[in-house]
Amino acid sequence: MEVKEGWISTPEQTRLYYYEVGEGDVPVVFCNGIGVSTASFWPRVIQPLSHDHRIIHWDYRGHGYSDPPVDPKGMTIRSCADDLKLLLETLQLDQVVLVGHSMGVQVILEFYKHYREHVVGLVPSLGTYGSPFNNFLNSHHSATGFKLIFEWVKRKPDHIRKIWSLALQDIIAVPFTLWSSRLTKNSGMMIHPDFCPPEELSIYLSHMRRMDPIQFFYLANSMQDHSAEDVLEEIDVPTLIFSGEFDIFTPKRASREMHHRISNSTLVMVNDGSHAAQAERPDVFWKHIDDFLHFHFLEQREEPHKLTSQVA
């Protein structure tokens, strides 16, 4: 399958990377989580989907192959949604299905809020509509803790850059991530230590290490301050929601709330799934997304899943 790569330019001449693969009548655009590039988590879902569908996957500013932002402080959920609009305009895509992971869920909901005429379907995966640190670790203290860290980042940016580079070395970060996930296995995990391919974790951490932590924290702060709650009841396009059983960042209750508030939605619960469930169980994701796309946009198959699906 041929992969077409390219860049689009923003008004500030910042280049944003994208690639597309496959062919289909309704383009499907994938939006990543914060700190995630086009190289990780989604490729093993996208590859089989590309046999029947046109897939576009892109990098936010300062992520992957895209240029860094002119001003890291200007990175917001809204700016990511506006960049997505520019991507669609440049590629002359009028109506699309949007897939979002983690922070990408907020991006696609923000895009729907402002540019809903271009959206025919939504696939929020392992994320929520806003203020994700309110749910992190199932603790009310996580949001306060993040704000304290963010204040420190603003005061000591050079110190943060040194600590960031050291802490994200594979020799430190990989064992710590696996150890902490095993420790919290029954209550929640960022990654599943038994199911997440080691190379996925290595690619992700290597990418994070190359990122500017100041940009990361400003975007994370926007992520925490953002909410698309006001648009949930207005969503009138088919919506497929994925939730991980042991996702420590987006607990099941957050996904269930979105499911109940979005009228035309289906919820798929991924058993043993962490916050990186699409890398751990790519078959679950691509099969459900493929069924969703065929049923709503390509051919009228018998609907394969009821309103709420439990996946082994």
N, C-alpha and C positions, 0 to 999 in steps of 0.2 A: 504494500500500500504506500503510495507516494505521500510524503510529508512536505508541505509547502511552508516555508518560514518567511517571516518578514518583520518589519518595524513600521510603526506609525509615529508621526511627530505631533507633539502637543504645541499649542501656541508659544510656549517658552522654548521650543526646540528640544524638548526632552523626548528621547526615543523610547517607545514602548514595544517590547517584543511579543510576538504571537506566533503560533503555528496552527495550521489546519490540516486535517486529514479526513478522507472519506468523502462521500457524496450523499446528498439527501435533500428533500424539498424544504424541510424545516431545520435551519442551523441550530446547533446546540452549543452554547458558550459556557465554558467552565471557569469559575472564579475561585481562587484559592483562599486559604486561611492566611493570617498574618505570619510572615516569616517563611512562607512556603513558596516554592518556585514551581515552574512547569515540569521540572525534572523529577518531582517526587509525588507520592501518594496516589495520583490519578492515572498514570500511564497504563497500568494493567486493567483499568476499567475502560479507558478510552480506546485501546487497541481493538478489542472485540466489537465495541459499539460502532467503530468506524466502518465496519463491513456494510452497514445499512444506513448510516447517518453521517451528515457533515458535521464535524467537530472542530470547534475553535477553542484554543486554550491560550491564556495570555498571562504575562507577568505585570504586577503593579510596579509603580515607580520604586526604584531601589531594591527590587526583587529580581532574582534570576538574571536574565539577559537584558533587562530594561535599565535605562540610565537612572542614576540617583535623582531625587527631586532637587530643584534649585534651592528650595527652603524646606528642610525636614519638618519644620513646625507647621507647614501647610498641608501635611498629609492627614487627610480625614476620610471618613466613610463617604461623605458627599463627593470629595474630589475623586475617589476611586470610582464612584458611580458615574461621574461626569467623564472620566477617562474611558469607561466602558461605552458610554454613548458615542464618544469620538471614534472608538474602535469600530462600532457598528456602522457609523456614517462612512468611515474610510473604506470599509469592506462592502459597503452598499447592502447591508443586511437590514431589512425593514422589520421583520418579525422573527423572534427567536425564542427558544426555550433556554432558560438560565439555570445553571447548576451552581450551587455555592456550598463551600465547605467551611465550617467554623466562622471566622469573620466574613467569609464570602457570602454567608447567609444574610448578614446585615447589608452587604453591598448589593445583592440582588433585590432585597426588599426595598432598599433606598432607591434603587433604579426604578423599581415598579412604582414607587410613590410619585416620582417625577416624570417618568417616561413610559407609563403603562401601555400606551398605544403600540409599543414595540414588543410587548411580552405576550406570548401565547401559552406559556407554561412555566412553572417554577419547580425546582428540585432543591429544597433546603436540606442540607446534610450535616448532621452533627454540629448544629449551631442554633443560635437563638435570635430573636428579633432585636435585642439590645442589652446593654449593660451586662456583659457576660461574666464579669468578675463578681456579680451578685450571686452567681450560681457556683462559682469555682470552689472545689473541695467541699461543696455543700455547707459552706461556712459563711455566716454573716460578716465575718471579719476580713474576708478576702478583698472586698472592695476598698475598705479602709487601708489595709496593708498595701494594696497597689498604689493608692494615692500618696502614701508616705514614701514609697520607693520612687515614684515619679518626681516628687519634690526634690529628692536627693539627686536624681538624674539631672534635673535642671540646674542644680547648684554645682555639681561636680562632673561635668560631661567627660573631661579627660580621664578622670579616675574610672568612670564607668566603662570607657572604651578599653582600658587596660584589663580590667576585671573580666569583661565580656569575652575578649579574645582568649584569655587564659582558661576561663571556666568552660568554654565550649570546645576545647580540644577533645578529640575523640577518646584519648586515653583517660580523660576524666568524665566527660559527659555521657559516653555510651554506657559504661558500667553503672554510673549513678542513675541514669534513666531506667535501666533494666532492674536495678536493685529496688528503687523506689516504687516501680510498678508492681513488682512482686510483693512488696510490703503492703501495698494498698489494694491488692488484687480483688478482694471481695467487696470493697467499698467504692472503687473507682480507679481508672487508669488513664494516663495520657496515651500510652501505647500498650498493647498486650505483649508481655515478654515471650510468650510461646508462639504467637501467631504472626506478629509483625516481622517481615523479612529484615534481617540485620542490615542489608544494603540500603533499605529505605530509611532506616534510622540514621545511618552514616551520611547519606545524601542530604537529609534534612538538616542535621547538625552542622555539616560542612557549609551548607548555604547560610545558616544562621550566623556562623562564625564570621563570614565575609560581609554580613550586613552591618550598616551603621546602627549601633544600639540607640543612638539619640533619635533617629528616624523611627526605629521600632517602637520606642516608648511613647513618642508623640502620637503615632498611629494607634497604639494600644489605648492611649488616653481618650482619643476620639471614639474608639470602639466602646469604651466604658461609658462615655457621655452620650452616645448615640442611642436612639430608640426608634423603631419603625412600628411600635405598638399600635399607633393610630391608624395604620393602613390594613391591619390583619383582617378585620371584618369586611373590608372593601374588596379584597382579592376575589376575583371572579373567573380566574383561569385555573385549569387543572393543576393540582399541586401534589407532589410526591415528597413526603418527609421521611428522612432516615434518622434513626436514633440508635445509639450504641447502649447496650445493656449496662456496661460498666464505664461509660464516658464520664470522666471526672470533671471535665470542663463544661459540658452541657448535659446535666442530669436528665433522666427520662421524663421527669415531670415538666421540664421546660418544653420538650418536644411535644408532649401530650397537650400542653396548653395551646401551642400553635395549631395542632391538629384540630382541637375543639373550636378554635376561633376562626380558622380558615374553612369556609363551608365546603368547598369542592376539593377536599384533601384526603389523601391516603397516608397512613402512617405505617412504616416498616420498622420493626424492632429487630436489630441485629444481635442475636444471642452472643454473649461473651465479647461484644464489640466495645472497643475503646474509642478515644477521640480520633484515632487513625484507622477506624474500622474499614474504610474503603481499600486500604493497603493490605489489611489482614484477610478480608473476605471480598476480594474484587468480584468474584462470581455472583455474590448476592446483589451487589450494586449494579453491575452491567445488565444482569438478567431483568431486574425490576425496572431499570431505566429503559431498557429496550422494549419491554412489555408496555410500559407507560407511553412511550413515543408511538409505538405501533397502534395502540388502542385509540389514542386521542388524535393523532395527526397523520397516520399513514394508511392503515387499513382497519376495518372494524372487526378485529379479533374478538372472541369471547373474552370478557374482562377476567383476567387471571387471578386477581386478588380482591378480597373484600376490603371494606373500609379500613380495617386495622389488620395488619398481617404480622405474624410472629415467624421469624426466620431462624432455622437451626444454624 
